[in-house]
Amino acid sequence: MFERNANHCFVCGPRNSSGLRVRFALHPEGYCHAHWTSTQDYMGYDGVTHGGILFSLLDDVMANLFFLQGEICVTAKAEIRFRNPLQIGDTVLLQSKLTSRRRNLAVIEASATREHDGLLIASSKGHFMITGKLTADQLTELHQTRHG
């Protein structure tokens, strides 16, 4: 059974003991954001964060733009552009914003920038299919579970 609150999501699920447990939030200006610090558990080459982890983070900051507002979406297509390596121990600011939406198809852009100096680490653009909505009770539970 599909758990609509995504509590076991690898990136943001608070009940996934192996996950990243990123806490996404909506900014009043309409974008989604979070901070994440890389550790050796997520290393690719020595001292550098694995690119797959970075893509997972960007994919999730895009999906959470809708999820935190009560809409469920899935990635239809996405691309990533790696700009600079993320060193182990560095913190990134993840941000996403809506660029367009037609009915159930949304285009979202995201970025990961190094927190201490704003260096762009990676950027992504994704096309997302909105597949459903959370009920009011599910949305309330989501916010209590994630931020309670």
C-alpha positions in Angstrom: 0.0 0.0 0.0 1.3 3.4 -1.0 1.9 5.5 2.1 0.8 9.0 1.1 2.7 10.8 3.9 6.1 9.4 2.6 7.4 8.9 6.2 9.8 6.3 4.8 11.2 8.3 1.9 15.0 7.9 1.7 15.5 11.7 1.4 12.9 13.3 3.7 11.2 10.5 5.6 11.6 10.8 9.4 10.9 7.1 9.9 13.7 5.9 7.5 16.6 5.1 9.8 18.9 4.8 6.8 17.7 7.9 5.1 19.0 11.5 4.9 16.1 12.9 7.0 16.1 16.3 5.2 13.5 18.7 6.6 12.1 20.7 3.8 10.1 23.9 4.3 8.1 26.3 2.2 9.2 29.9 2.1 6.5 32.6 2.0 7.9 33.7 -1.4 6.8 30.4 -2.9 9.9 28.2 -3.0 10.9 25.1 -1.1 14.2 24.9 0.7 16.3 22.9 3.1 19.9 22.5 4.4 21.9 19.3 4.3 25.4 18.4 5.4 27.4 15.7 3.6 29.1 13.0 5.6 31.4 10.1 4.7 28.4 7.8 4.5 27.5 9.5 1.2 31.0 9.6 -0.4 31.8 8.8 -4.0 35.4 9.6 -4.7 37.5 10.2 -1.7 36.3 13.4 0.1 33.5 14.1 -2.4 29.8 13.5 -2.1 28.4 11.0 -4.6 26.5 12.6 -7.5 23.5 10.2 -7.0 23.0 11.6 -3.5 23.0 15.2 -4.9 20.5 14.2 -7.6 18.2 12.6 -4.9 18.4 15.8 -2.9 17.5 18.0 -5.9 14.7 15.6 -7.0 13.2 15.7 -3.5 13.4 19.5 -3.0 11.5 19.8 -6.3 8.8 17.2 -5.3 8.4 18.8 -1.9 7.4 22.1 -3.5 4.1 20.4 -4.1 4.0 17.7 -1.4 4.2 20.2 1.4 1.2 22.0 -0.1 -0.8 18.8 -0.2 -0.3 17.6 -3.8 1.4 14.4 -4.7 3.7 14.4 -7.7 6.1 12.0 -9.3 9.1 12.8 -11.5 8.4 12.3 -15.1 11.7 13.6 -16.4 14.7 15.3 -14.8 18.1 16.5 -15.7 21.0 17.6 -13.6 24.1 19.7 -14.2 27.0 19.2 -11.8 29.1 22.4 -11.4 31.4 21.8 -8.5 32.2 18.9 -6.2 30.6 18.9 -2.7 33.2 18.1 -0.2 32.4 15.8 2.7 31.5 18.0 5.7 30.1 20.9 3.6 26.5 22.0 4.0 24.4 22.8 1.0 21.3 25.0 0.7 18.7 23.3 -1.5 16.0 25.4 -3.2 13.3 24.8 -5.8 10.9 27.0 -7.6 8.0 26.5 -10.0 8.7 27.7 -13.5 5.5 26.6 -15.2 2.4 24.5 -14.7 -0.3 23.2 -17.0 -3.0 21.2 -15.4 -1.2 18.2 -13.9 2.3 18.8 -15.4 4.7 21.1 -13.6 8.2 22.2 -14.5 10.4 23.0 -11.5 14.0 24.1 -11.2 16.3 23.5 -8.3 19.8 24.3 -7.1 22.3 23.1 -4.5 24.6 25.9 -3.3 27.4 25.6 -0.8 26.1 27.3 2.3 29.3 29.1 3.5 30.0 30.9 0.2 27.1 30.4 -2.2 29.1 28.3 -4.7 26.8 26.5 -7.1 27.3 22.8 -6.7 24.5 21.4 -8.9 21.3 22.5 -10.6 18.4 20.5 -11.9 15.2 20.9 -13.9 12.4 18.4 -13.6 9.0 17.7 -15.1 6.6 16.4 -12.5 3.1 14.8 -12.9 0.7 15.8 -10.2 -1.0 12.5 -9.4 -3.3 13.3 -6.4 -3.9 15.3 -3.3 -3.5 14.6 0.4 -6.6 14.9 2.5 -6.8 17.7 5.0 -6.1 15.1 7.8 -3.1 13.7 5.9 -1.6 17.2 5.4 -2.1 17.9 9.1 -0.4 14.6 10.0 2.4 15.4 7.5 3.2 18.7 9.1 3.0 17.3 12.7 5.2 14.3 11.8 7.8 16.4 10.0 7.8 19.5 12.2 6.0 18.4 15.4 
